[in-house]
């Protein structure tokens, strides 16, 4: 049997609450699917559909990788849009953390050996705030671009192996294991 898996950094409740306040400033319309506050996370590596028998090996890789890292402090930076602000498909908030790129790269190098079919897109640290399903007016886009980003940080003490179940009502995420960063 398989599970849809990814490696993530899950946020603490105060950070999710602050990001929830930011979400309320996005347009309320059917063409804007805002991310549920409980689902806000930073994906370090999407693995895809994985045979459950590989989960213990994935967990070993995660345990080995985190030994070399102190807790991470994520700083939320600017709002952005994929692929661009002219015709956005998603709105995101960027993340800055000096050692995050190194950790993600190390994880990707180790996990690709076990899961050669995993996603290998370049890592760009961000949280998806909303998916855009129908075009927004230039006024709406302009108002989103000017939403102020308060000074917001989140200390991360572990990385999580997550399962994702796709349902008609959206994704349901389950944490399979936590892997503590060195304190």
N, C-alpha and C positions, 0 to 999 in steps of 0.2 A: 504494500500500500504506500501511497505517496502523500506528502504534505507540501503545501506552498510555503516556503520558508524565506526569512530574511533576518539579517543582523541589524539591530537598532540601538539607538540611545533613546530611552524614554525619559520624558521630562517630569520634574516634580510638580505637585499641585499648584503652588503659587505661580510658577511660570506658565502653566496651562491656563490659569485664570487670567493672567495678564494678556496672553495671546488671545484668549476668548474675548476680552474687551476690544482688542484690535479687530477681531473678526466682525464685531458688531458695526464697525465703520465701513465695511464692504457693502456694496449694493444688495438690497433684499429683493431679489427677483428670481424667477424660475430658471433663468439662464446662468445663475451663479450658484454652484454647488459648494457650499462652505464645508471645510473639514470639520468633523465632529471634534469637540475639544478633547474627549477621551482618546481619540485616535491620533492626536498630534505626536509625532516622533521624528527622529532623524534616522533615515535608513543609511547604514554604513555599507551594506552589501545585500543586494537582492539575489537570492539563490535559485528561486523558481521551484518547480515541482521536484521534490527530492524523496527518494526512497527512505522510508522510516528507519531502515537498518543503518543508514549513514549518520543518523543523528548523534550517536555517541562519539563518532570520529570528529564530527563538526564541533561538538562541545569540547573535545580535547584540544582542537586547534584554537578555539576561543580562549580556553584556560591558559594555554601556552603563550598566546599573543599578549594578553593583558598583564602578565607578570612584569613586563618592562615599562608599564605606564602608570603614572600618578593620576589621581582624579583629574578630570578635564573640566575647564571652565569655559562654557559656551557663551559667547557674546552675540546678541542678535543685532544685525547691522541694518541693511536697507531692504525695502520691498523691491521685488523684481517680477518679471513675467517671462514665461517660456511660450513660444520661442522669442517673442519680443513684445513691446508695448503697443505696437500697431494692431496686431491681431493676436492677443494673448489666448493661450489655451489653459494656462494656469497662472495663479498669483502665488508668489512665495516670499518668505523672509529669509535673508541670508544669514549665515552663521560664521563667526570667526573664532578660531581656537588654534593656537600655534602647533600643538602636537596632534591635532585631529587628522590632518592629511597623512601624516606618517603612520598613525595607527590604522587608518583605513587601507593604506597601501600595503602594509604588512599583512593585514587580514586577507586582502584580495590575493596577494601572492601565495599565501598558504592554502586558501580555500579553493583556488582554481585547480590545484593539483588533485583535489578530491571531487570537485564539481566542475568539470571542464565546460559545461553548458551554461554556467552562471552568467549573469549580466556583466559585461565588461565596459560599459559606457564610462567615460571619465567622471570622476566623483566631483560634484559641486555641492558643498555643504549648504543645505537649505531645508526648510519645512514648507510643504505645500499647504497654503491657507485656503485656496479655493480652486475649483476647476471651472473654466468658463465654457459653457455649452452653447451660448448664442452671443452674437456680437454686442459689445458695449458701446455706448455713445462716447464721443470724444470728451464730453463733460464728465461722464462717469469715470473714464480712464484717468483723466486729469485729477479728479478728486481722490482716486485711489493712490496715485503717485505722490500726493501731498499729505497723506496720512502720516502724522509724526510717529517716529519710533522712539519710545522712551528707553532710557538706559535699562537694559534687561539682560541679566546673566543667569545661568543655571549651572551649578556644579554637578557633574556626573561621576558617580562612584562605581558604576558597572555598565557592561554592555549586555544586551539581551538577545537570545535566540528566540525569534518570534515565528508563530504560525499565522497564516492569513487565510481566512475562509471567505470566499466571495459569495455574497447573497444578494437577492434583489434589493434589499434595503441598505446595501453598502457592505464594506469589509468588516469582518469581526476578527480582531487580533487577540492572540493568546500567547502569553510568555511561557516558553518551554523551559528556559533556564536563564539564570543570571550569572555573570562572570565578573568577579570583583577586580577592579583596578587596584594596584598596590597603594596602600595608604601609609 
